């Protein structure tokens, strides 16, 4: 299995991010709760410098809640950043996200006012890997659907300011992915949750890697004794050319089953000691 990046697009996204950083007071980093480490940008601290950061663990409705509590505590301790759990369905987290972003921006606002400038709205930037839910978070915050949302990686193409309320404005940016991807395990996890373009990989090896990672936890769902693409295809009666299992179709369905939460509630990253 090899997942291939597209350096030109990646380099452009990173360059655009750096250009916009000096416009904002706080960064809201959105991660996929199913892969809270693998959906993080390796050099985020170096990239942001001393810019305050709020972590959102999004798509929390697709993971085990008890495991998520452990991850929330771990990330707070290791990053020193506030961590808020969010999902695409509910809105109860909205006031806390807005309040925290404004609070994190206050030192910068106070510094500007000390120089004689008038108070202005806090300015925030939303960053994260493709398809972690940046646009969904913004739409939920603004209670509108003007920001384009899609299920494919890389749908958000242009930066734009989004007004949350008189005290907070958001700058939406394209998702960030590393310019080099030496860790194919991380790349596979990003593919599992659709944070990598489908053009970058073949579905069969990726679905096979997912089955190997989930193991016995999904045997019951597929009703097979040995968890292979071929056996799942046969159990679904997806056969082509006589008696050949249709593994390509099976792989696509397995990835879709996982992404939509039908296989269960899982966090795929291992919690460090």
Buried (B, 14 or more C-beta within 10 A) or exposed (E): BEBEBEEEEBEEBBEBBEEBBEEBBBBBBBBBBBBBBBBBBBEBBEBBEEBBBBBBBBBBBBBBEEBBEEBBEBBEEEBEBBBBBBBBEEEEBBEBBBEBBBBBBEEBBEEBEEEEEEEBBBBBBBBBBBBBBBBBBBBBBBEEEEBEBEEEBBBBEEBEEBEBEEBBBBBBBBBBBBEEBEEEEBBBBBBBBBBBBBEBBEBBBBBBBBBEBBEEEBBEBBEBEEBBBBBBBBEBEBEEEEEEBBBBBBBBBBBEBBBEBEBBBBBBBEEEE
